Amino acid sequence: MFRTLQKKLTFLYTITTGTILTVILIVCFFYMKTSVESRYQSQFSDLFFTISNRFRTETFFTDSWLSQMELDNKLLIRIEENGTALQFPGAFPAETDRNLLFEMAEKEASTDGVTLQASTSLSPLQSSVFQIKGAHNDTYLGIYLIETTVFHHKSLLVLQDVTSLSSQLTWQIFFFLLADLAGIFFHNHIPSYRAQAGTQSEKHCFH
């Protein structure tokens, strides 16, 4: 009877501590995930700000500058004027075709209301930071900017490969899962060990 009660109490203890530990780890993971994603988006926004400043103030870009920006920061940059793209083949080797990614990015930005049809000469249109996935499960952050004047319009579309962020979060999920299982196993065996130690003490006292 004592052993049956002991097993029930041990099971209840395991379920309770396991649930509490799981909830704590889930909260910690989502807090960390939000923090990491926010940091990546902030860094990308800073990069876009640097490029867009030059886009607004200068009339031309050199291939060497664009190539350096792409390779140093895992970027894909497209500049268009009156619907014609700048003759820049790109330097960063994206897993998915560049043109396909740009099409996907335009479609995503359109959900934010950023389209050529919606742009006016009163103020530029700029999307918020958005995310797209390529054909090979590669992930990108993006921002789309359109400026229109009486005589012409031009646009800047910048994507950044953040596939490593997805891999990092996958490993962290795995780590938190292991920590959860280890915590439940650890808490499950402490009561059993103490109970066994208590039983042994009672036997010694009886003799």
C-alpha positions as CSV (number, residue, x, y, z in Angstrom):
1,M,0.0,0.0,0.0
2,F,2.8,2.4,0.9
3,R,4.6,1.6,-2.4
4,T,1.4,2.3,-4.4
5,L,0.9,5.6,-2.6
6,Q,4.6,6.4,-3.2
7,K,4.3,5.7,-6.9
8,K,1.1,7.9,-7.2
9,L,2.8,10.8,-5.3
10,T,6.0,10.4,-7.4
11,F,3.9,10.5,-10.6
12,L,2.0,13.6,-9.4
13,Y,5.2,15.3,-8.4
14,T,6.7,14.5,-11.8
15,I,3.7,15.9,-13.7
16,T,3.6,19.1,-11.6
17,T,7.3,19.9,-11.8
18,G,7.5,18.9,-15.4
19,T,4.6,21.2,-16.3
20,I,6.1,24.1,-14.4
21,L,9.5,23.6,-15.9
22,T,8.0,23.3,-19.4
23,V,6.1,26.6,-19.0
24,I,9.2,28.4,-17.8
25,L,11.3,27.1,-20.7
26,I,8.6,28.0,-23.2
27,V,8.5,31.6,-21.8
28,C,12.3,31.8,-21.9
29,F,12.5,30.5,-25.4
30,F,9.9,32.9,-26.9
31,Y,11.5,35.9,-25.0
32,M,14.9,34.9,-26.4
33,K,13.4,34.3,-29.9
34,T,11.7,37.8,-29.9
35,S,14.9,39.4,-28.7
36,V,17.1,37.8,-31.4
37,E,14.6,38.5,-34.2
38,S,14.3,42.2,-33.0
39,R,18.1,42.5,-33.1
40,Y,18.4,41.1,-36.6
41,Q,15.6,43.4,-37.8
42,S,17.2,46.4,-36.2
43,Q,20.5,45.7,-37.8
44,F,18.9,45.2,-41.2
45,S,17.0,48.5,-40.8
46,D,20.2,50.3,-40.1
47,L,21.7,48.8,-43.3
48,F,18.7,49.8,-45.4
49,F,18.9,53.3,-44.0
50,T,22.5,53.6,-45.2
51,I,21.7,52.4,-48.7
52,S,18.5,54.4,-49.0
53,N,20.3,57.6,-48.0
54,R,22.6,57.1,-50.9
55,F,19.7,56.1,-53.1
56,R,18.0,59.4,-52.4
57,T,21.0,61.7,-52.7
58,E,23.1,60.2,-55.5
59,T,22.3,59.7,-59.2
60,F,24.4,56.6,-59.8
61,F,25.9,53.5,-58.0
62,T,29.1,51.7,-58.8
63,D,29.1,48.0,-59.2
64,S,32.0,47.7,-56.8
65,W,30.1,49.5,-54.0
66,L,27.0,47.4,-54.5
67,S,29.0,44.2,-54.7
68,Q,30.8,45.1,-51.5
69,M,27.6,45.9,-49.7
70,E,26.0,42.6,-50.8
71,L,29.0,40.4,-49.9
72,D,29.7,42.0,-46.6
73,N,26.1,41.9,-45.3
74,K,24.5,39.0,-47.3
75,L,22.3,41.4,-49.2
76,L,20.4,41.4,-52.5
77,I,19.9,44.8,-53.9
78,R,17.7,45.9,-56.8
79,I,17.4,49.5,-58.0
80,E,14.9,50.4,-60.7
81,E,14.1,53.7,-62.5
82,N,11.0,54.0,-64.6
83,G,10.6,50.2,-64.4
84,T,14.1,49.5,-65.7
85,A,16.4,47.7,-63.3
86,L,20.0,48.9,-62.8
87,Q,22.4,46.7,-64.8
88,F,23.9,45.0,-61.8
89,P,24.0,41.2,-61.9
90,G,24.4,40.8,-58.2
91,A,27.3,39.5,-56.1
92,F,25.8,37.6,-53.2
93,P,25.1,33.9,-54.1
94,A,21.5,33.4,-52.9
95,E,20.2,29.9,-52.9
96,T,17.0,30.9,-54.7
97,D,17.1,32.8,-58.0
98,R,17.4,36.6,-57.3
99,N,14.6,37.6,-59.7
100,L,12.2,35.1,-58.1
101,L,13.1,36.5,-54.6
102,F,12.5,40.1,-55.9
103,E,9.1,39.1,-57.3
104,M,8.1,37.4,-54.0
105,A,9.3,40.5,-52.1
106,E,7.3,42.9,-54.2
107,K,4.2,40.7,-53.6
108,E,4.8,40.7,-49.9
109,A,5.4,44.5,-49.8
110,S,2.1,45.0,-51.7
111,T,0.2,43.7,-48.7
112,D,1.7,46.7,-46.9
113,G,0.3,49.0,-49.5
114,V,3.7,49.7,-51.2
115,T,3.1,49.5,-54.9
116,L,3.9,51.7,-57.9
117,Q,0.2,52.4,-58.4
118,A,-0.1,53.7,-54.8
119,S,2.9,55.9,-54.9
120,T,2.6,59.7,-55.3
121,S,4.9,62.6,-55.6
122,L,3.9,63.9,-52.2
123,S,5.9,61.4,-50.2
124,P,7.9,58.2,-50.7
125,L,6.4,54.8,-49.9
126,Q,8.4,52.4,-47.7
127,S,7.3,49.1,-46.4
128,S,7.9,47.8,-42.9
129,V,10.5,45.0,-42.5
130,F,9.0,41.8,-43.9
131,Q,10.1,38.2,-44.2
132,I,10.0,35.8,-47.2
133,K,11.1,32.2,-47.8
134,G,12.9,31.1,-50.9
135,A,12.6,27.9,-52.9
136,H,15.2,26.1,-50.8
137,N,13.9,27.1,-47.3
138,D,16.2,30.0,-47.3
139,T,14.9,33.0,-45.3
140,Y,15.2,36.7,-46.1
141,L,14.3,40.0,-44.4
142,G,13.3,42.8,-46.8
143,I,12.3,46.5,-47.2
144,Y,10.9,48.1,-50.3
145,L,11.0,51.8,-51.0
146,I,9.4,53.7,-53.9
147,E,9.9,57.4,-54.8
148,T,7.8,59.2,-57.4
149,T,8.3,62.6,-59.0
150,V,6.3,64.3,-61.8
151,F,8.5,62.9,-64.5
152,H,9.7,59.5,-63.2
153,H,9.7,57.0,-60.4
154,K,12.5,54.9,-58.9
155,S,12.5,52.1,-56.4
156,L,14.9,50.4,-54.0
157,L,14.4,46.8,-52.9
158,V,16.8,45.2,-50.4
159,L,16.8,41.7,-49.0
160,Q,19.1,40.1,-46.4
161,D,19.7,36.4,-46.1
162,V,18.9,35.4,-42.5
163,T,18.8,31.7,-43.0
164,S,21.4,31.3,-40.2
165,L,18.9,32.8,-37.8
166,S,16.4,30.0,-38.6
167,S,19.1,27.4,-38.0
168,Q,20.1,29.1,-34.8
169,L,16.5,29.1,-33.5
170,T,16.2,25.4,-34.5
171,W,19.2,24.4,-32.4
172,Q,17.9,26.5,-29.5
173,I,14.5,24.7,-29.6
174,F,16.5,21.4,-29.5
175,F,18.5,22.7,-26.5
176,F,15.4,23.8,-24.6
177,L,13.7,20.5,-25.3
178,L,16.7,18.6,-23.9
179,A,16.8,20.9,-20.8
180,D,13.1,20.2,-20.2
181,L,13.5,16.4,-20.5
182,A,16.6,16.5,-18.3
183,G,14.8,18.6,-15.7
184,I,11.8,16.3,-15.6
185,F,14.1,13.2,-15.3
186,F,16.1,14.8,-12.5
187,H,13.0,15.8,-10.5
188,N,11.5,12.4,-11.1
189,H,14.4,10.5,-9.5
190,I,15.0,12.7,-6.5
191,P,11.8,11.6,-4.7
192,S,12.4,7.9,-5.5
193,Y,16.0,8.2,-4.2
194,R,14.9,9.8,-1.0
195,A,12.1,7.3,-0.5
196,Q,14.6,4.4,-1.0
197,A,17.0,6.0,1.4
198,G,14.2,6.4,4.0
199,T,13.2,2.8,3.6
200,Q,16.8,1.6,4.1
201,S,17.1,3.8,7.3
202,E,13.9,2.2,8.7
203,K,15.2,-1.2,8.1
204,H,18.5,-0.4,9.9
205,C,16.5,1.0,12.8
206,F,14.3,-2.1,13.0
207,H,17.3,-4.4,13.3
